[in-house]
Amino acid sequence: MAQTESFRQAEQVRATGELAGMAVSLRDGALPAAMEDRARLVLQDLFSVTLAGARTPELGRLARTFPGGSGTVRPIGSALTTTPESALFLDSVAACCLELDEGNKYAAGHPAAHVVFAAMAATRLSDETVDGGRFVAAVVAGYEVAARFGRALDRDPGWHTHGHWGATGAATAAALVLGADSRQVAAAIDTSTSLMHVTPWPVVLEGGFVRNLWIAGANRAGVDAARLALAGLATDTGTAQHSLGHIVGRLDPDRLTQGLGDDWLVLKGYMKQHSSCSYTHAMVDAIQELRRGAAWDADDVSAIEVRTHHLVEPLLGIDADSRLGAMFSLPFVAAMACVADVVAPDSMDPAGEHFARARELSQQVRVEIDPRIDGLLPHRRAAEVTVRLRDGSALGVGVPNPVGDVDHFPFGPGEVMAKARRLVGDQDASTVREVVGSLSASDDVASELHRLP
């Protein structure tokens, strides 16, 4: 056993070193145009979603617990001035609290939200002015590292996806911004896996708001790991095999570097249009397709039957009484898709006009895990839906992936801008687009970020 563990640690050191080398080469070389374009799209989407999250009552109450005037950095969507670390925290929570931030089906999570706020904090903490080329490359490299750790991790099903593997990407981005060499980047990546959160699925399903802090923890872990590496207080010893590879699940070092330099996961992300767990999105698309132009409404429904993949198994509870609990209840989301025109932040608010009716209708939702659909993972997250009406008729449709997926009507600049306008309004959506558009050529990213609404 000891020899096996030692071998896996050695392989982990090798893999982490290769990832660090890739990251430094992206920072110190010319970033490919496709990656720069993708980064621009991801940042525009993420900042818009974060601004919308910051405007929720929950974030307003949380922000009021922070002392004002303790720094000069303003979190997105806030009048508070605080430290880079506190801004990182509030931005991270706001980014994920509405379940609208960008995801990646191969990573089984949200690499962008795990990485970007660490890069922003490092930019603000840097003794040197950080230019746009360094910042954008750090975001791209951090995303790629995080996504690869997410893909290589066979996670125990009791763990939620936030707060652990994503810290590796945050560490990458922060270390690159702060000028680390490849050895230091590797040390930061490895060390971040000792700073992870415990992330039980039941906390999410019970609607515990603390779940929204796990992304913040990953970002902060990345910044702290980068500091340790730059101070010479951390090395790459294969620690990831102790934490991710033993406690959280099983981590495959070979998968970390599979296709490295050719197969870029950063180009395979997914822009979300529904305010709910991504595992429900294909189902929502199907229901909305059935509703489009139809004469029936929720009062005509006697049953909703959903056939989909096993990833939804944690989401089958129907007793949703909070925003987070509702977003992670597949029956509730299915019902909301019948009751309201959109599954959006307002409709998922317990104080909203549709919440009680959707909760009632969720009792009529039946879910089947279909082996045929399971066999399509991870390339397809498909769903089939049958809506049975009280007059005895039935309507059904299947979809191969959610709209916005890299393989199914992926979002471009127009779709991301339309989403931003729906969430934050025309003026703020335009400001976000202008700031993001100026980042790559900026000589001072910190100043540009200060212009965000």
C-alpha positions as CSV (number, residue, x, y, z in Angstrom):
1,M,0.0,0.0,0.0
2,A,2.8,2.4,1.0
3,Q,4.6,1.8,-2.3
4,T,1.3,2.4,-4.3
5,E,0.7,5.7,-2.4
6,S,4.3,6.8,-3.0
7,F,4.0,6.0,-6.7
8,R,0.7,8.0,-7.0
9,Q,2.3,10.9,-5.2
10,A,5.3,10.9,-7.6
11,E,2.9,10.8,-10.5
12,Q,1.0,13.7,-9.0
13,V,4.1,15.7,-8.7
14,R,4.9,15.0,-12.4
15,A,1.4,16.0,-13.5
16,T,1.2,19.1,-11.3
17,G,4.6,20.2,-12.7
18,E,3.3,19.8,-16.3
19,L,0.2,21.9,-15.5
20,A,2.4,24.6,-14.0
21,G,4.6,24.6,-17.0
22,M,1.6,25.0,-19.3
23,A,0.3,27.9,-17.1
24,V,3.5,29.8,-17.2
25,S,3.9,29.4,-20.9
26,L,0.4,30.9,-21.4
27,R,1.4,33.9,-19.3
28,D,4.8,34.4,-20.8
29,G,3.8,33.7,-24.4
30,A,1.1,34.9,-26.8
31,L,-2.3,33.8,-25.7
32,P,-4.1,32.1,-28.6
33,A,-6.9,34.3,-30.0
34,A,-9.6,31.7,-29.3
35,M,-8.7,31.6,-25.6
36,E,-8.7,35.4,-25.3
37,D,-12.1,35.5,-27.0
38,R,-13.4,32.8,-24.6
39,A,-12.0,34.6,-21.6
40,R,-13.7,37.8,-22.7
41,L,-17.1,36.0,-22.9
42,V,-16.6,34.2,-19.6
43,L,-15.7,37.4,-17.8
44,Q,-18.6,39.3,-19.2
45,D,-21.0,36.6,-18.2
46,L,-19.5,36.1,-14.7
47,F,-19.4,39.8,-13.9
48,S,-23.0,40.3,-14.9
49,V,-24.1,37.3,-12.9
50,T,-22.1,38.6,-9.9
51,L,-23.8,42.0,-10.2
52,A,-27.2,40.3,-10.2
53,G,-26.3,38.2,-7.2
54,A,-25.0,41.2,-5.3
55,R,-28.4,42.8,-5.6
56,T,-30.3,40.0,-3.9
57,P,-31.6,40.6,-0.4
58,E,-29.4,37.8,1.0
59,L,-26.2,39.5,-0.3
60,G,-27.3,42.9,0.9
61,R,-27.7,41.5,4.5
62,L,-24.3,39.7,4.2
63,A,-22.5,42.8,3.0
64,R,-23.8,44.8,5.9
65,T,-21.9,42.6,8.3
66,F,-18.6,43.8,6.8
67,P,-17.1,47.1,8.3
68,G,-17.0,49.8,5.7
69,G,-13.9,51.9,5.1
70,S,-11.4,49.2,5.8
71,G,-9.9,49.4,2.4
72,T,-10.2,51.0,-1.1
73,V,-11.6,48.1,-3.1
74,R,-15.3,48.0,-3.9
75,P,-17.0,44.6,-4.5
76,I,-19.1,44.3,-7.6
77,G,-22.6,45.8,-7.1
78,S,-21.7,47.3,-3.7
79,A,-21.1,50.7,-2.2
80,L,-18.8,49.1,0.4
81,T,-15.1,49.9,0.4
82,T,-13.0,47.1,1.8
83,T,-9.9,45.0,1.4
84,P,-9.1,42.8,-1.7
85,E,-9.7,39.7,0.4
86,S,-13.1,40.8,1.6
87,A,-14.1,41.9,-2.0
88,L,-13.0,38.4,-3.2
89,F,-15.3,36.9,-0.6
90,L,-18.4,38.9,-1.4
91,D,-17.9,38.7,-5.1
92,S,-17.5,35.0,-5.0
93,V,-20.7,34.5,-2.9
94,A,-22.6,36.8,-5.2
95,A,-21.3,35.0,-8.3
96,C,-22.7,31.6,-7.4
97,C,-25.8,32.4,-5.2
98,L,-28.2,32.5,-8.2
99,E,-26.8,29.3,-10.0
100,L,-26.3,31.3,-13.2
101,D,-22.5,31.3,-13.3
102,E,-20.6,29.6,-16.2
103,G,-20.0,25.8,-15.8
104,N,-18.1,23.0,-17.5
105,K,-19.6,19.6,-17.9
106,Y,-16.2,17.9,-18.2
107,A,-15.1,19.4,-14.9
108,A,-18.5,18.8,-13.3
109,G,-18.5,22.3,-11.8
110,H,-17.9,26.0,-12.2
111,P,-14.2,26.7,-13.0
112,A,-14.6,30.4,-13.8
113,A,-16.2,31.3,-10.4
114,H,-13.4,29.4,-8.6
115,V,-10.7,31.3,-10.4
116,V,-11.5,34.8,-11.5
117,F,-11.9,36.4,-8.0
118,A,-8.6,35.0,-6.9
119,A,-7.0,36.6,-10.0
120,M,-8.7,39.9,-9.2
121,A,-7.5,39.8,-5.6
122,A,-4.0,39.0,-6.6
123,T,-4.1,41.9,-9.1
124,R,-5.1,44.3,-6.3
125,L,-2.5,42.9,-3.9
126,S,0.4,43.0,-6.3
127,D,3.2,45.4,-5.6
128,E,3.5,45.9,-9.3
129,T,0.8,47.2,-11.7
130,V,-0.7,44.2,-13.5
131,D,-1.4,44.6,-17.2
132,G,-4.2,43.0,-19.1
133,G,-2.1,40.4,-20.9
134,R,-1.0,38.9,-17.6
135,F,-4.4,39.0,-16.0
136,V,-6.3,37.4,-18.9
137,A,-3.7,34.7,-19.3
138,A,-3.8,34.0,-15.6
139,V,-7.6,33.5,-15.8
140,V,-7.3,31.2,-18.8
141,A,-4.6,29.1,-17.2
142,G,-6.3,29.0,-13.9
143,Y,-9.6,27.9,-15.5
144,E,-7.8,25.1,-17.5
145,V,-6.0,23.8,-14.3
146,A,-9.2,23.8,-12.3
147,A,-11.2,22.1,-15.0
148,R,-8.6,19.4,-15.4
149,F,-8.6,18.7,-11.7
150,G,-12.4,18.6,-11.8
151,R,-12.3,16.1,-14.7
152,A,-9.6,13.9,-13.1
153,L,-11.4,13.7,-9.8
154,D,-13.8,10.7,-9.3
155,R,-15.6,12.4,-6.4
156,D,-17.4,10.6,-3.7
157,P,-21.1,11.3,-4.2
158,G,-21.4,12.8,-0.7
159,W,-19.3,15.8,-1.7
160,H,-20.7,18.8,-3.5
161,T,-18.5,20.1,-6.4
162,H,-17.6,23.5,-4.8
163,G,-14.8,24.4,-2.5
164,H,-12.1,21.8,-3.2
165,W,-10.8,21.0,-6.7
166,G,-11.4,24.6,-7.9
167,A,-8.8,26.0,-5.5
168,T,-6.1,24.6,-7.7
169,G,-7.1,27.0,-10.5
170,A,-7.4,29.9,-8.1
171,A,-3.9,29.1,-6.9
172,T,-2.6,29.0,-10.5
173,A,-4.2,32.3,-11.4
174,A,-3.1,34.1,-8.3
175,A,0.5,32.8,-8.5
176,L,0.8,33.8,-12.2
177,V,-0.5,37.3,-11.5
178,L,2.0,37.7,-8.7
179,G,4.9,36.7,-10.9
180,A,5.6,33.1,-9.8
181,D,7.8,30.8,-11.8
182,S,6.7,27.2,-12.8
183,R,8.1,25.7,-9.6
184,Q,6.2,28.2,-7.4
185,V,3.0,27.7,-9.4
186,A,3.3,24.0,-8.9
187,A,3.8,24.5,-5.2
188,A,0.8,26.8,-5.0
189,I,-1.4,24.3,-6.9
190,D,-0.4,21.4,-4.6
191,T,-0.7,23.5,-1.4
192,S,-4.2,24.7,-2.3
193,T,-5.5,21.1,-2.0
194,S,-4.7,21.3,1.8
195,L,-6.9,24.3,2.2
196,M,-10.2,22.9,0.8
197,H,-13.6,23.1,2.4
198,V,-15.8,20.1,3.5
199,T,-18.8,20.3,1.1
200,P,-21.7,17.9,2.1
201,W,-24.5,17.6,-0.4
202,P,-27.2,17.6,2.3
203,V,-26.2,21.1,3.3
204,V,-27.1,22.3,-0.3
205,L,-30.3,20.3,-0.5
206,E,-31.5,21.7,2.9
207,G,-31.0,25.2,1.5
208,G,-28.0,26.1,3.7
209,F,-26.7,29.5,2.5
210,V,-23.3,28.5,3.7
211,R,-22.9,26.5,0.5
212,N,-22.4,29.8,-1.4
213,L,-19.3,30.5,0.7
214,W,-17.5,27.4,-0.6
215,I,-16.6,29.1,-3.9
216,A,-15.3,32.0,-1.9
217,G,-13.2,29.5,0.1
218,A,-11.7,28.1,-3.0
219,N,-10.7,31.6,-4.3
220,R,-9.2,32.5,-0.9
221,A,-7.4,29.2,-0.7
222,G,-5.8,29.9,-4.0
223,V,-4.5,33.3,-2.9
224,D,-3.1,32.0,0.3
225,A,-1.4,29.0,-1.4
226,A,0.2,31.5,-3.9
227,R,1.5,33.5,-1.0
228,L,3.0,30.4,0.7
229,A,4.7,29.4,-2.5
230,L,6.1,32.8,-3.2
231,A,7.4,33.0,0.4
232,G,9.3,29.7,-0.1
233,L,7.0,28.0,2.5
234,A,5.5,25.4,0.2
235,T,6.7,22.8,-2.4
236,D,4.9,20.4,-4.6
237,T,5.0,17.1,-2.7
238,G,1.9,15.4,-4.2
239,T,-0.4,16.6,-1.4
240,A,-3.3,16.5,-3.8
241,Q,-3.3,12.7,-3.5
242,H,-3.9,12.9,0.3
243,S,-6.8,15.3,0.0
244,L,-8.5,15.1,-3.4
245,G,-7.2,11.6,-4.1
246,H,-8.1,10.0,-0.7
247,I,-10.6,12.1,1.3
248,V,-12.7,13.6,-1.5
249,G,-12.5,10.7,-3.9
250,R,-9.9,9.3,-6.3
251,L,-7.6,11.6,-8.4
252,D,-6.1,10.3,-11.6
253,P,-2.8,12.0,-12.4
254,D,-2.8,10.8,-16.0
255,R,-6.2,12.5,-16.7
256,L,-4.8,15.8,-15.4
257,T,-2.4,16.0,-18.3
258,Q,-4.4,14.1,-20.9
259,G,-4.4,16.1,-24.1
260,L,-2.5,19.0,-22.5
261,G,-1.7,21.6,-25.0
262,D,-4.2,20.2,-27.6
263,D,-7.5,19.6,-25.8
264,W,-8.4,22.9,-24.0
265,L,-11.2,22.5,-21.5
266,V,-11.4,26.3,-21.2
267,L,-13.0,26.3,-24.6
268,K,-15.7,23.8,-23.6
269,G,-17.7,25.8,-21.0
270,Y,-21.4,26.2,-20.6
271,M,-23.3,29.5,-20.2
272,K,-26.4,29.1,-18.0
273,Q,-29.8,30.6,-18.7
274,H,-31.8,29.1,-15.9
275,S,-31.5,30.0,-12.2
276,S,-31.1,26.4,-11.0
277,C,-28.6,23.6,-10.8
278,S,-27.3,22.8,-14.3
279,Y,-28.4,19.2,-14.0
280,T,-32.0,20.5,-14.4
281,H,-31.4,22.7,-17.4
282,A,-32.1,20.2,-20.2
283,M,-35.4,19.4,-18.5
284,V,-36.3,23.0,-18.3
285,D,-35.5,23.5,-22.0
286,A,-37.8,20.6,-22.8
287,I,-40.7,21.9,-20.7
288,Q,-40.3,25.4,-22.2
289,E,-40.3,23.8,-25.7
290,L,-43.6,22.1,-24.9
291,R,-45.1,25.4,-23.5
292,R,-44.0,27.4,-26.5
293,G,-47.2,28.4,-28.4
294,A,-49.3,25.9,-26.5
295,A,-52.8,26.5,-25.0
296,W,-52.2,24.7,-21.7
297,D,-50.9,26.1,-18.5
298,A,-49.9,24.8,-15.1
299,D,-53.5,24.4,-14.0
300,D,-54.0,21.9,-16.8
301,V,-51.2,19.6,-15.6
302,S,-51.9,16.3,-13.9
303,A,-48.3,14.9,-13.9
304,I,-44.8,15.7,-15.1
305,E,-42.6,12.8,-16.0
306,V,-38.8,13.3,-16.4
307,R,-36.3,10.8,-17.7
308,T,-32.7,11.8,-17.3
309,H,-29.2,10.8,-16.0
310,H,-28.0,9.7,-12.5
311,L,-26.3,13.1,-11.8
312,V,-29.7,14.4,-10.7
313,E,-30.1,11.8,-7.9
314,P,-29.2,14.3,-5.1
315,L,-31.9,16.7,-6.5
316,L,-35.0,14.6,-6.1
317,G,-36.3,16.1,-2.8
318,I,-39.5,18.2,-3.2
319,D,-39.7,20.1,0.1
320,A,-38.2,23.4,-1.1
321,D,-38.7,26.4,1.1
322,S,-35.6,28.6,0.3
323,R,-34.0,30.0,-2.8
324,L,-31.1,27.6,-2.7
325,G,-33.3,24.6,-1.8
326,A,-35.6,25.4,-4.7
327,M,-32.7,25.7,-7.2
328,F,-31.5,22.2,-6.1
329,S,-34.9,20.5,-6.2
330,L,-35.5,19.0,-9.6
331,P,-39.3,18.5,-9.0
332,F,-39.6,22.2,-7.9
333,V,-37.6,23.4,-10.9
334,A,-39.8,21.3,-13.3
335,A,-42.9,22.7,-11.7
336,M,-41.6,26.3,-11.9
337,A,-40.9,25.8,-15.6
338,C,-44.6,25.0,-16.0
339,V,-45.9,27.8,-13.7
340,A,-43.7,30.7,-14.9
341,D,-42.3,31.7,-18.2
342,V,-38.7,31.6,-16.9
343,V,-36.7,29.9,-14.2
344,A,-35.1,33.2,-13.1
345,P,-33.9,34.8,-9.9
346,D,-37.3,36.5,-9.2
347,S,-39.3,33.3,-9.7
348,M,-37.0,31.3,-7.5
349,D,-37.4,33.8,-4.6
350,P,-39.6,32.4,-1.9
351,A,-41.3,35.8,-1.8
352,G,-42.1,35.7,-5.5
353,E,-45.6,35.3,-6.9
354,H,-45.0,31.8,-8.4
355,F,-43.1,30.1,-5.6
356,A,-46.1,28.6,-3.6
357,R,-47.8,27.4,-6.8
358,A,-44.6,25.7,-8.0
359,R,-44.1,24.1,-4.7
360,E,-47.6,22.6,-4.8
361,L,-47.2,21.3,-8.4
362,S,-43.8,19.8,-7.6
363,Q,-45.7,17.0,-5.8
364,Q,-46.8,15.8,-9.2
365,V,-43.3,15.4,-10.7
366,R,-42.0,11.9,-11.2
367,V,-38.3,11.2,-12.2
368,E,-36.7,8.1,-13.7
369,I,-33.0,7.6,-14.1
370,D,-32.7,6.2,-17.6
371,P,-29.7,3.9,-18.3
372,R,-29.8,5.0,-22.0
373,I,-29.4,8.6,-21.1
374,D,-26.8,7.8,-18.4
375,G,-24.7,6.2,-21.2
376,L,-24.4,9.5,-23.0
377,L,-22.5,11.2,-20.2
378,P,-20.4,13.3,-20.0
379,H,-20.8,14.5,-23.6
380,R,-24.5,14.8,-23.3
381,R,-26.6,15.8,-20.3
382,A,-29.9,14.8,-21.9
383,A,-33.5,14.8,-20.6
384,E,-36.8,13.6,-21.9
385,V,-40.0,15.1,-20.5
386,T,-43.7,14.0,-20.7
387,V,-46.4,16.4,-19.5
388,R,-49.7,14.8,-18.8
389,L,-52.8,17.0,-18.9
390,R,-56.1,16.6,-17.1
391,D,-58.0,16.0,-20.3
392,G,-56.0,12.8,-20.7
393,S,-53.6,14.0,-23.4
394,A,-49.8,13.9,-23.1
395,L,-47.0,16.0,-24.6
396,G,-43.4,14.9,-24.8
397,V,-40.0,16.0,-26.0
398,G,-36.3,15.1,-25.5
399,V,-33.2,17.4,-25.7
400,P,-29.6,16.2,-25.9
401,N,-28.0,19.0,-23.9
402,P,-29.0,22.3,-22.3
403,V,-29.1,25.3,-24.6
404,G,-25.9,27.2,-24.0
405,D,-23.8,24.0,-23.9
406,V,-20.7,24.0,-26.0
407,D,-22.3,21.2,-28.1
408,H,-25.9,22.6,-28.2
409,F,-26.6,26.2,-29.3
410,P,-23.5,27.6,-27.4
411,F,-23.8,31.2,-26.4
412,G,-21.8,33.9,-28.2
413,P,-21.5,37.6,-27.5
414,G,-25.1,38.3,-28.4
415,E,-26.6,35.7,-26.1
416,V,-24.3,36.7,-23.2
417,M,-25.3,40.3,-23.7
418,A,-29.0,39.5,-23.8
419,K,-28.7,37.5,-20.6
420,A,-26.8,40.3,-18.9
421,R,-29.5,42.8,-19.9
422,R,-32.2,40.6,-18.4
423,L,-30.3,40.3,-15.2
424,V,-28.9,43.8,-14.6
425,G,-30.4,46.1,-17.2
426,D,-29.1,47.8,-20.3
427,Q,-26.9,50.4,-18.8
428,D,-25.0,48.1,-16.4
429,A,-24.8,45.3,-19.0
430,S,-23.1,47.8,-21.4
431,T,-20.7,49.0,-18.7
432,V,-19.6,45.4,-17.9
433,R,-19.1,44.7,-21.6
434,E,-17.0,47.9,-22.0
435,V,-14.8,47.1,-19.0
436,V,-14.2,43.5,-20.1
437,G,-13.5,44.6,-23.7
438,S,-10.8,47.0,-22.4
439,L,-9.0,44.5,-20.1
440,S,-6.7,42.8,-22.5
441,A,-5.1,46.0,-23.7
442,S,-5.1,47.7,-20.3
443,D,-1.9,48.7,-18.6
444,D,-3.6,48.7,-15.2
445,V,-6.2,46.0,-14.7
446,A,-7.0,47.1,-11.1
447,S,-8.1,50.5,-12.3
448,E,-10.3,48.9,-15.0
449,L,-11.9,46.6,-12.6
450,H,-12.8,49.6,-10.4
451,R,-15.1,50.7,-13.2
452,L,-17.4,47.7,-12.8
453,P,-20.9,48.7,-11.6
